[in-house]
Amino acid sequence: MKTSFISALALSILLLIAALAKWLYPVNLPMHLDWIALILEVCVALLLPFVHRMTWTWAGVSALFSLWLGYSLFWFIQNENCGCFGRALDISAGITTVINAIAIGVAFWNWGLLEQNARRKQIFLLLDGLLALVGFLMAAWISWMIALPPASLPG
């Protein structure tokens, strides 16, 4: 269980760095999505070291990073910065995609140590794949919203 605590601390630090970078230099996404991500990152980062021994924790972490994997993958394909670390750190979407994939691997590994039900693991693999697709489509929607002229935006 020591490795799950170390994994939790490492991911918490990564999430806090991303949140701080977004707070200092926001990307200004439609519907304040960057601020929503910032709040989510801080909440997960603060809770993760305390609940790292529960199976649902690592299932949730893999789900969250799967969503972000799809998001960063879209921007990687577009050859643009995803803004996952705000504008403070100019980290490419390719590197962010790799970071998200590693975080998913860490979450799966820790979750695999705790979860004994093979059927539940298969369901979460499918769910994570769907969440990656949702993240990809969300990035496509944001790209479309950014490309629209300001007069045509709703609200």
FENQUIHU-V844503 format. One record per backbone hydrogen bond with DSSP energy under -1.0 kcal/mol. CO is the residue of the C=O (numbers start at 1). NH is the residue of the N-H. If there is no record, write none. Layout:
# FENQUIHU-V844503
CO|NH ; CO|NH
This chain:
# FENQUIHU-V844503
1|5 ; 2|6 ; 3|7 ; 4|8 ; 5|9 ; 6|10 ; 7|11 ; 8|12 ; 9|13 ; 10|14 ; 11|15 ; 12|16 ; 13|17 ; 14|18 ; 15|19 ; 16|20 ; 17|21 ; 18|22 ; 19|23 ; 20|24 ; 21|25 ; 25|87 ; 29|32 ; 30|33 ; 32|36 ; 33|37 ; 34|38 ; 35|39 ; 36|40 ; 37|41 ; 38|42 ; 39|43 ; 40|44 ; 41|45 ; 42|46 ; 43|47 ; 44|48 ; 47|50 ; 47|51 ; 51|54 ; 54|58 ; 55|59 ; 56|60 ; 57|61 ; 58|62 ; 59|63 ; 60|64 ; 61|65 ; 62|66 ; 63|67 ; 64|68 ; 65|69 ; 66|70 ; 67|71 ; 68|72 ; 69|73 ; 70|74 ; 71|75 ; 72|76 ; 73|77 ; 74|78 ; 75|80 ; 76|79 ; 83|86 ; 85|89 ; 89|91 ; 92|96 ; 93|97 ; 94|98 ; 95|99 ; 96|100 ; 97|101 ; 98|102 ; 99|103 ; 100|104 ; 101|105 ; 102|106 ; 103|107 ; 104|108 ; 105|109 ; 106|110 ; 107|111 ; 108|112 ; 109|113 ; 110|114 ; 111|115 ; 117|121 ; 118|122 ; 119|123 ; 120|124 ; 121|125 ; 122|126 ; 123|127 ; 124|128 ; 125|129 ; 126|130 ; 127|131 ; 128|132 ; 129|133 ; 130|134 ; 131|135 ; 132|136 ; 133|137 ; 134|138 ; 135|139 ; 136|140 ; 137|141 ; 138|142 ; 139|143 ; 140|144 ; 141|145 ; 142|146 ; 143|147 ; 144|148 ; 149|152 ; 150|153
